[in-house]
């Protein structure tokens, strides 16, 4: 009889564990999703020209998107942050366009920053040197919440930040799950940054 009673409780125990796993998964997904929902409310470029476009390197489509926005006249200067040591603007722009001396003076490459927080401090130096008041931030859509948080924390409150999120590619072999993983990981990195930057 004791063995039979014990067997009766086992399915309930397994069901409870499954329910707990489902609840935990929903909490994790929700926590990762909130930063991306908040980032949807960030302002995009307005008609008035910005002082500078800041492109955070990483995914290959970020630089072409920032360069396109600059060519369209959305900002006076273009800064590419975290391009690596020795990078030259002529070699990293899409199509390696022929640039006039006047254009080259408005294009800048920074190679020392290696992560999002260092990008933010590099941006702080750029803003101070140029006395900029209005910026456009260009980075991947999944990276935007954390990147914007870092810049907003480090830069003076008087500096406005508009955004151009570079859309992720969801098609192609393995792209959907790879991109979903990026969004999940970046969502939780955002919360880690929020805690860390409280002490900055």
Secondary structure, 3 states (H helix, E strand, C coil): CHHHHHHHHHHHHHHHHHHHHHHHHHHHHHHHHHHHHHHCCCCCCCCCCEEEEEEECCCCHHHHHHHHHHHCCCEEEEEEECCCCCCCHHHHCCCCCCCCHHHHCCEEEECCCCCHHHHHHHHHHHHHHHCCCEEEEEEECCCHHHHHHHHHHHCCCCCEEEEEEECCCCCCCCHHHHHHHHHHHHHHHHHHHHHHHCCC
